[in-house]
Amino acid sequence: MIGRKKTMPYAEVETLLSRVTSPISLYLTPVNYERERERFFESSTYNPQFRYRPWKRNDAAFSVLRHVTEVTDIDPELSKYIINVIADKQQAVNLLASIGRDGDFVTISQDRFGLPSAKLFARACKILRRQYGDVRLAQRNKELRDRMLTFDEVESLFTTVFEVFGLEGWTVGKSKGIVSQGFRTAAKTKRIMIDPDVVISAEKIRKTIVHEIVTHALRSQNGFATGYEFLGKPNVSEYLDDEEGLATFNEERFGVLREIDLRRKAATVYAMYIGRYSSFRQVFDAVSAVYPKRNAFDVVFKVKRGLSDTSQPGCYYKDAAYLRGFFKVRKRLATDETGYRNMYAGKIPMKYLYLVEEGIIPKPKVYPTPELVTKVLKAGGLV
């Protein structure tokens, strides 16, 4: 019976995996976000009560894939990786299905992403006190900070960057399903999704180029080029720390890591750490001690989204990856240029770099060098 196959060729696995979609960021945006935000600021005690888009679960592909224990026509080590991808996709779908079911959502989120450690919380607190250690922050540039770009200007700029890096087929798309002024890399469709009403400073777009294109899009493009489509898309949850950590590491490496962005990552960890036991309002009151109230709301929403009744404890723990991953990648790659290059073989966690070193996954043909990134920023008038 096809539903009980324990072995399967790669092409068949990839066909089934392609039917599995988990657009969680779209479904994590409450349909009543604006109204609940207003109600929150109209009161000193109210906790938002969010409602989410309905999602119809479809487990047809998993009914076949869940029995697979070996991919037959590829290297055994890569087969093990893909079996992990299948299990991870199932968990991602379970998380998506649990949005709005607060207890289940918090439990699956914690299992999937892990809790921020006490050590990470302590580092976040130091950053919020402006103790940055040896992290190299970008010098503020008043000219770039005052130069504002609209969607059309950003689209033109990104198109230039795609050309310089040889990112064929990549385009810019408009999306209302992301946060205001937000950006998101949609690897599967090779698009950078942007809020159509975006108005962004040239200083911030410089950072966004390094984060979204130089990191996410280029890793994705190289992953697709291997012939293994799953390497071009987010595949296992453990990759997230390394993916987002590499993006922030690149911001530091190429001189665009802004103090405001590092502090926001720290504030997110801070909010998440205390949000395990606290309501939206309690976390907001704590974060407001170091952040303006409107910014504090944005930080707390990021860690409490996915819950319906935000008076309940627990969080969406995904975004701890940004700060946690930064320190992890920084420690591993700061003096390892070969490891840095191999990270660009696809969207792979660092634990799988041995597959690149052994030639099981092809080495990347293009990866970012200071010269190439400078060329990109100069082309956009961002230096």
C-alpha positions in Angstrom: 0.0 0.0 0.0 1.4 3.4 -0.9 0.4 4.8 2.5 2.8 2.3 4.2 5.9 2.7 2.1 9.0 2.8 4.3 11.4 3.5 1.4 10.9 6.1 -1.3 13.0 7.7 -4.0 14.0 11.4 -3.5 11.8 12.7 -6.4 8.7 11.2 -4.9 9.6 12.6 -1.4 10.1 16.1 -2.8 6.8 16.0 -4.7 5.0 15.2 -1.5 6.9 17.8 0.5 6.0 20.4 -2.1 2.4 19.9 -1.2 3.0 20.8 2.4 2.7 24.5 3.0 3.0 26.2 6.4 2.5 30.0 5.9 2.5 30.5 9.6 3.3 34.2 9.5 0.1 34.9 7.6 -2.0 33.0 10.1 -0.3 34.5 13.1 -1.5 38.0 12.2 -4.8 38.5 14.1 -7.8 39.6 12.0 -8.7 42.1 14.7 -5.2 43.4 15.4 -5.9 47.1 15.0 -9.1 47.1 17.2 -7.4 45.1 20.0 -4.4 47.4 19.9 -6.7 50.4 20.3 -8.6 48.7 23.2 -5.3 47.9 24.9 -4.2 51.6 24.9 -7.7 52.7 26.0 -7.3 50.7 29.2 -4.6 50.2 31.9 -5.6 46.6 32.6 -6.9 45.1 29.3 -5.2 42.1 27.6 -5.8 41.7 23.9 -8.2 39.0 22.8 -7.1 38.0 19.3 -9.0 36.2 16.6 -7.2 34.4 13.7 -7.9 33.3 10.2 -9.4 29.8 10.0 -7.0 27.2 8.5 -8.2 23.9 7.0 -5.8 21.2 7.9 -4.7 18.7 5.1 -2.6 15.8 6.2 -2.8 13.9 2.9 0.9 14.2 2.1 1.9 13.3 5.7 -0.3 10.2 5.6 2.3 8.8 3.1 5.4 10.5 4.3 5.1 9.6 8.0 6.0 6.0 7.3 9.1 6.7 5.3 12.3 5.8 7.1 14.8 5.9 4.1 15.2 7.8 0.9 16.7 5.3 -1.4 18.6 7.0 -4.2 20.7 9.5 -2.4 23.6 9.4 0.1 22.5 7.8 3.4 23.6 10.9 5.4 21.3 13.1 3.2 18.6 10.5 3.6 18.7 11.0 7.4 18.5 14.7 6.9 15.4 14.4 4.8 13.7 12.1 7.3 14.3 14.9 9.9 12.8 17.4 7.4 9.6 15.3 7.2 9.2 15.1 11.0 9.9 18.8 11.3 7.3 19.7 8.6 4.7 17.7 10.5 5.5 19.6 13.7 5.2 22.9 11.8 1.8 21.9 10.6 0.8 21.0 14.1 1.9 24.4 15.3 -0.1 26.1 12.5 -3.2 24.1 13.4 -2.8 25.1 17.1 -2.9 28.9 16.6 -5.6 30.3 18.9 -5.7 27.2 21.0 -3.5 28.7 23.7 -2.3 25.7 25.7 -1.5 23.6 22.7 0.1 26.5 20.9 2.4 27.4 23.7 3.4 23.7 24.2 4.2 23.1 20.6 6.0 26.4 20.2 8.2 25.6 23.2 9.0 22.1 21.9 9.8 23.4 18.5 11.9 26.5 19.3 13.0 26.0 22.9 13.0 28.5 25.7 15.5 31.3 26.0 18.1 30.3 28.5 19.0 32.3 31.7 22.4 33.0 30.1 20.7 34.5 27.0 18.4 36.5 29.2 21.3 37.9 31.1 23.0 39.0 27.8 19.8 40.6 26.7 19.6 42.6 29.9 23.2 43.8 29.4 22.4 44.9 25.8 19.3 46.8 27.1 21.7 48.6 29.5 23.8 49.4 26.5 26.6 47.0 27.5 27.5 45.5 24.1 30.8 43.9 24.8 32.9 43.5 21.6 29.9 43.6 19.2 30.7 46.1 16.4 27.8 48.4 15.8 27.4 50.6 12.7 28.1 54.2 12.9 24.9 56.3 12.4 24.7 58.1 9.0 22.5 61.1 9.1 22.3 61.5 5.3 21.1 57.9 4.9 18.9 58.1 8.0 17.1 61.2 6.6 16.7 59.7 3.0 13.3 58.0 2.8 12.4 55.3 0.2 8.9 54.2 -0.9 7.9 50.8 -2.2 8.8 51.6 -5.8 12.2 52.8 -4.9 12.9 49.7 -2.7 11.7 47.4 -5.5 14.1 49.1 -8.0 17.0 48.9 -5.5 16.3 45.2 -4.8 16.2 44.4 -8.5 19.7 45.8 -8.8 20.9 43.7 -5.9 19.4 40.6 -7.5 21.3 41.3 -10.7 24.6 41.8 -8.9 24.3 38.5 -7.0 22.9 36.6 -10.0 19.7 35.8 -8.2 17.7 34.8 -11.3 14.0 34.6 -11.0 13.8 36.6 -7.7 11.3 39.4 -7.6 9.7 41.8 -5.1 6.0 41.3 -4.1 3.5 43.2 -2.1 1.9 41.7 1.0 -0.6 42.9 3.5 -0.1 39.7 5.5 3.0 40.9 7.3 3.6 43.6 9.9 3.5 47.2 9.0 6.7 48.3 7.3 7.8 44.7 7.2 9.9 42.5 4.9 9.8 38.7 4.5 11.8 36.4 2.3 9.5 33.8 0.6 12.1 31.2 -0.5 9.6 28.8 -2.2 8.4 31.5 -4.6 11.7 33.4 -4.8 10.2 36.7 -3.7 10.9 39.3 -1.1 7.5 40.3 0.3 7.2 43.9 1.4 4.4 46.0 3.0 3.1 48.0 0.0 2.8 51.1 2.2 6.5 50.9 3.3 8.4 54.1 3.8 11.9 53.2 5.0 15.2 55.1 5.5 18.1 54.3 3.3 20.1 53.5 6.5 17.6 50.8 7.4 17.2 49.4 3.8 21.0 48.9 3.8 20.7 46.6 6.8 17.6 44.9 5.2 19.6 44.1 2.0 22.2 42.3 4.0 19.7 40.5 6.1 17.1 39.5 3.5 19.0 39.2 0.3 22.7 38.7 1.1 21.7 36.1 3.7 18.2 34.6 3.2 17.8 34.9 -0.6 21.4 33.9 -1.5 21.4 30.9 0.8 18.1 29.9 -0.8 19.3 30.3 -4.4 22.4 28.2 -3.7 20.2 25.6 -2.0 18.0 25.3 -5.1 21.1 25.1 -7.3 22.2 21.8 -5.5 19.3 20.0 -7.2 17.8 19.3 -3.8 14.9 21.6 -3.6 14.4 21.3 0.1 17.8 22.9 0.7 16.4 26.1 -0.9 13.6 26.4 1.6 13.3 26.5 5.4 13.5 22.8 6.3 14.2 21.9 9.9 13.5 24.1 13.0 17.1 23.8 14.2 18.2 25.7 11.1 16.5 28.8 12.3 19.0 29.8 14.9 21.8 29.5 12.3 19.8 31.2 9.5 18.8 34.2 11.6 22.1 34.2 13.5 24.0 34.3 10.2 21.9 37.2 9.1 22.8 39.3 12.2 26.4 38.1 12.0 26.4 39.4 8.4 25.0 42.7 9.5 28.0 43.0 11.9 30.5 41.7 9.3 29.4 44.2 6.7 29.1 47.2 9.0 25.3 47.6 9.0 24.3 46.3 12.5 22.5 49.1 14.1 22.2 49.6 17.8 18.4 50.0 17.5 18.1 46.5 15.9 20.4 44.7 18.4 18.4 46.3 21.3 15.1 45.1 19.7 16.4 41.6 19.5 17.4 41.8 23.2 14.0 43.3 24.2 12.3 40.4 22.4 14.3 37.9 24.5 13.6 39.9 27.6 9.8 39.9 26.9 9.8 36.2 26.1 11.7 35.2 29.2 9.2 36.9 31.5 6.2 36.2 29.3 6.5 32.5 30.1 4.7 33.3 33.4 3.1 36.6 32.6 0.2 38.2 30.8 0.5 40.6 27.8 -0.1 43.6 30.1 2.4 42.5 32.7 5.1 42.0 30.0 4.2 45.3 28.5 4.6 47.1 31.8 8.0 45.6 32.2 9.2 46.4 28.7 7.9 49.9 28.9 10.6 50.6 31.5 13.2 50.5 28.6 11.0 51.2 25.5 8.5 53.8 24.5 5.0 52.5 24.9 4.1 52.0 21.2 7.4 50.2 20.6 6.9 48.1 23.7 3.5 47.0 22.4 5.1 45.9 19.1 7.8 43.8 21.0 5.2 42.2 23.3 2.8 41.4 20.4 5.7 39.6 18.6 6.1 37.2 21.5 2.4 36.9 22.4 1.0 36.4 18.9 -0.6 33.1 18.3 -2.5 33.2 21.6 -6.2 34.2 21.7 -6.4 35.2 25.3 -3.2 37.1 26.0 -3.9 37.3 29.7 -2.5 33.7 29.8 1.2 32.9 30.3 3.3 31.5 27.5 4.7 32.8 24.3 5.5 32.2 20.6 9.2 31.3 21.2 10.5 31.5 17.6 12.1 34.9 17.8 14.6 34.0 20.5 16.6 32.6 17.5 17.7 36.1 16.4 19.8 36.9 19.4 20.6 33.3 20.4 21.6 32.5 16.9 23.8 35.6 16.5 26.0 34.7 19.4 26.1 31.0 18.4 27.1 31.8 14.8 29.5 34.6 15.8 31.4 32.2 18.1 31.7 29.5 15.4 32.3 31.5 12.3 34.2 34.6 13.4 37.5 33.0 12.5 36.3 30.2 10.1 36.0 31.6 6.6 35.6 28.1 5.1 32.7 27.3 7.5 31.2 30.7 6.6 31.4 29.9 2.8 30.0 26.5 3.3 27.0 27.9 5.2 26.0 29.3 1.8 25.5 25.8 0.3 21.9 26.1 1.2 19.5 26.6 4.1 21.3 24.1 6.3 22.1 24.1 10.0 25.8 24.3 11.0 25.6 20.7 12.4 25.2 19.6 8.8 28.2 21.4 7.4 30.1 18.1 7.2 27.8 17.2 4.3 29.3 20.2 2.4 32.9 19.4 3.5 32.5 15.8 2.4 31.0 16.8 -1.0 27.6 15.2 -0.4 26.1 18.7 -0.8 27.9 20.8 -3.5 29.9 23.8 -2.3 28.4 27.2 -3.1 29.5 29.0 -6.2 28.6 32.4 -4.8 28.9 33.7 -1.3 29.2 37.2 0.0 32.6 38.8 0.3 33.2 42.4 1.6 34.1 43.4 -2.0 30.8 42.1 -3.4 28.6 43.5 -0.7 30.4 46.9 -1.0 29.6 46.8 -4.8 26.0 46.1 -4.0 25.6 49.0 -1.6 27.5 51.4 -3.9 25.1 50.4 -6.7 22.2 51.5 -4.6 23.9 54.7 -3.3 24.0 53.3 0.2 27.6 53.8 1.1 
